[in-house]
Amino acid sequence: MNYFGHGIYKLTMHITRFAYVNVLWIIFTILGLGVVGFFPATAAMFGVVRQWVVGEKEIDIFPLFWKTFRDEFARVNIIGYTMLVIGYLLVMEMKILRGTGELIYLIASFGVTALFILFFIILLYIFPIFVHFNLKIKDYLKWSLIIGIIHPILTIFLTVSLMVLYYITMQTIPALAFFFGGSFTAYIVTWGVSRTFFKYEASETAEF
């Protein structure tokens, strides 16, 4: 009975931590008016989750969240808005190519689709890499793409896992996305991507 009670307590604590970090992510995004708050808040969320993944369960969540948000505010906004501009340009290019109705432009649009896939890979990997390694801004984009391409099975696994998770959530209890959507996504992605880090930490390429 004591063992069962201890298990329930630990499960409750984990659920509470995920919800707390998710709420912090939402609050700090709003405090930054979304415009300058979303990317630092997301980096802060991944920073907290990274500690859980590496085994540091008993951390003070708010101080770490606030420190990451504050210290990385400028760098992560530069990275985030660089990605936003790239994404916007890809969307506009796709609309232009698909809107002409000519075969040559339709064929060219498949090239843009390939670029979208590469763009998604960078999005998937960039935050776990950002909170784990200290790199130049351009190198976060480069190594997010390289690691994602080098590990295609992991990339596919993470993509499918997130799609299934979101589908089940939306079909059952959509409200769960508000309380756990961000933090649980961050945990899954960080857990998966961090499996690759030892290969770079154990060699000179850890310095990229």
C-alpha positions as CSV (number, residue, x, y, z in Angstrom):
1,M,0.0,0.0,0.0
2,N,2.8,2.4,0.9
3,Y,4.6,1.5,-2.4
4,F,1.3,2.2,-4.3
5,G,0.8,5.5,-2.5
6,H,4.4,6.5,-3.2
7,G,3.8,5.8,-6.9
8,I,0.7,7.9,-7.0
9,Y,2.5,10.7,-5.3
10,K,5.4,10.7,-7.8
11,L,2.9,10.6,-10.7
12,T,1.0,13.5,-9.2
13,M,4.2,15.5,-8.8
14,H,5.2,14.8,-12.4
15,I,1.8,15.9,-13.7
16,T,1.9,19.0,-11.6
17,R,5.4,19.9,-12.8
18,F,4.4,19.5,-16.5
19,A,1.3,21.7,-15.9
20,Y,3.3,24.3,-14.0
21,V,5.9,24.7,-16.8
22,N,3.2,24.8,-19.4
23,V,1.5,27.6,-17.5
24,L,4.8,29.5,-17.1
25,W,5.3,29.2,-20.9
26,I,1.9,30.6,-21.6
27,I,2.2,33.4,-19.0
28,F,5.7,34.6,-20.2
29,T,4.6,34.4,-23.8
30,I,1.7,36.7,-22.9
31,L,3.9,39.0,-20.9
32,G,6.1,39.4,-24.0
33,L,2.9,40.2,-25.9
34,G,3.6,37.1,-27.9
35,V,5.8,39.1,-30.3
36,V,9.0,39.0,-28.2
37,G,7.8,36.5,-25.5
38,F,7.1,33.3,-27.4
39,F,10.6,32.3,-28.4
40,P,12.3,33.1,-25.0
41,A,9.5,31.4,-23.2
42,T,9.8,28.3,-25.4
43,A,13.6,28.2,-24.8
44,A,13.0,28.5,-21.1
45,M,10.5,25.7,-21.2
46,F,13.0,23.5,-23.0
47,G,15.7,24.5,-20.6
48,V,13.7,23.2,-17.7
49,V,12.7,20.0,-19.5
50,R,16.3,19.4,-20.4
51,Q,17.2,19.2,-16.7
52,W,14.5,16.6,-16.2
53,V,15.7,14.5,-19.2
54,V,19.3,14.5,-17.8
55,G,18.0,13.3,-14.5
56,E,17.8,16.5,-12.5
57,K,14.2,16.1,-11.2
58,E,14.4,18.2,-8.0
59,I,15.2,21.6,-9.6
60,D,13.7,24.9,-8.7
61,I,11.6,25.4,-11.8
62,F,10.8,29.1,-11.7
63,P,14.4,30.4,-11.1
64,L,15.7,28.3,-14.0
65,F,12.8,29.3,-16.2
66,W,13.3,33.0,-15.5
67,K,17.1,32.8,-15.9
68,T,16.9,31.1,-19.3
69,F,14.1,33.5,-20.4
70,R,16.2,36.6,-19.4
71,D,19.7,35.4,-20.4
72,E,18.7,34.1,-23.8
73,F,16.1,36.7,-24.6
74,A,18.0,38.4,-27.4
75,R,19.7,35.4,-29.0
76,V,16.6,33.2,-29.2
77,N,14.5,36.0,-30.6
78,I,17.0,36.5,-33.4
79,I,16.9,32.8,-34.1
80,G,13.1,32.6,-33.8
81,Y,12.5,35.5,-36.1
82,T,15.0,34.3,-38.6
83,M,13.0,31.0,-38.8
84,L,9.8,33.0,-39.0
85,V,11.0,35.0,-42.0
86,I,12.3,31.8,-43.7
87,G,8.9,30.1,-43.1
88,Y,7.0,33.1,-44.4
89,L,9.1,33.3,-47.6
90,L,8.6,29.6,-48.2
91,V,4.8,29.9,-47.8
92,M,4.7,32.9,-50.1
93,E,6.9,31.1,-52.7
94,M,4.6,28.1,-52.5
95,K,1.5,30.3,-53.1
96,I,3.1,32.0,-56.0
97,L,4.2,28.8,-57.7
98,R,0.9,26.9,-57.1
99,G,-1.2,30.0,-58.1
100,T,0.2,30.3,-61.6
101,G,-1.4,27.1,-62.9
102,E,1.5,26.5,-65.2
103,L,3.2,23.0,-65.2
104,I,6.7,24.3,-64.9
105,Y,5.8,26.3,-61.7
106,L,3.9,23.3,-60.3
107,I,7.0,21.2,-60.7
108,A,9.1,23.9,-59.1
109,S,6.7,23.9,-56.1
110,F,7.8,20.4,-55.2
111,G,11.3,21.8,-54.7
112,V,9.8,24.3,-52.2
113,T,8.0,21.3,-50.5
114,A,11.4,19.7,-50.0
115,L,12.6,23.0,-48.4
116,F,9.6,22.9,-46.1
117,I,10.7,19.4,-44.9
118,L,14.2,20.7,-44.2
119,F,12.6,23.7,-42.4
120,F,10.5,21.4,-40.3
121,I,13.6,19.3,-39.3
122,I,15.3,22.5,-38.1
123,L,12.2,23.5,-36.1
124,L,12.1,20.0,-34.5
125,Y,15.7,20.0,-33.4
126,I,16.7,23.6,-32.7
127,F,15.4,24.2,-29.2
128,P,16.9,21.0,-27.6
129,I,20.2,21.9,-29.3
130,F,19.9,25.6,-28.3
131,V,19.5,24.8,-24.5
132,H,22.2,22.1,-24.6
133,F,25.1,23.6,-26.6
134,N,26.6,27.1,-26.6
135,L,27.0,27.9,-30.3
136,K,27.0,30.8,-32.7
137,I,23.5,31.8,-33.8
138,K,24.0,30.5,-37.4
139,D,25.4,27.2,-36.1
140,Y,22.1,26.4,-34.3
141,L,20.3,26.4,-37.7
142,K,23.1,24.4,-39.4
143,W,23.5,21.7,-36.8
144,S,19.8,21.3,-36.2
145,L,19.5,20.4,-39.9
146,I,22.6,18.2,-40.0
147,I,21.7,16.2,-36.9
148,G,18.1,15.8,-38.1
149,I,19.2,14.5,-41.5
150,I,21.9,12.2,-40.0
151,H,19.2,10.6,-37.7
152,P,16.2,10.1,-40.1
153,I,14.7,7.3,-38.0
154,L,14.6,9.6,-34.9
155,T,13.2,12.5,-37.0
156,I,10.4,10.3,-38.3
157,F,9.8,8.8,-34.9
158,L,9.4,12.1,-33.2
159,T,7.2,13.5,-36.0
160,V,4.9,10.5,-35.9
161,S,4.8,10.5,-32.1
162,L,3.8,14.1,-31.9
163,M,1.2,13.7,-34.6
164,V,-0.4,10.7,-32.9
165,L,-0.3,12.5,-29.5
166,Y,-2.0,15.6,-30.9
167,Y,-4.6,13.6,-32.8
168,I,-5.5,11.6,-29.7
169,T,-5.6,14.7,-27.5
170,M,-7.8,16.6,-30.0
171,Q,-10.1,13.6,-30.4
172,T,-10.5,13.0,-26.6
173,I,-9.8,15.8,-24.2
174,P,-8.6,19.0,-26.2
175,A,-8.3,20.9,-22.9
176,L,-5.3,18.8,-22.0
177,A,-3.4,20.7,-24.7
178,F,-3.7,23.9,-22.7
179,F,-2.2,22.3,-19.6
180,F,0.4,20.0,-21.0
181,G,0.7,20.6,-24.8
182,G,3.8,22.7,-24.7
183,S,5.7,21.0,-21.8
184,F,4.9,17.5,-22.9
185,T,5.9,18.2,-26.5
186,A,9.2,19.7,-25.2
187,Y,9.9,16.6,-23.1
188,I,9.3,14.2,-26.0
189,V,11.4,16.2,-28.4
190,T,14.2,16.8,-25.9
191,W,14.3,13.2,-24.8
192,G,14.6,12.0,-28.4
193,V,17.1,14.6,-29.6
194,S,19.3,14.3,-26.5
195,R,19.9,10.6,-27.4
196,T,22.2,11.9,-30.1
197,F,24.2,14.3,-28.1
198,F,26.7,11.9,-26.7
199,K,28.1,11.3,-30.2
200,Y,29.1,15.0,-30.3
201,E,30.1,15.5,-26.7
202,A,32.4,12.5,-26.8
203,S,34.4,14.0,-29.6
204,E,35.9,17.2,-30.8
205,T,32.7,17.9,-32.8
206,A,31.1,18.8,-29.5
207,E,32.6,22.2,-30.1
208,F,30.9,22.2,-33.6
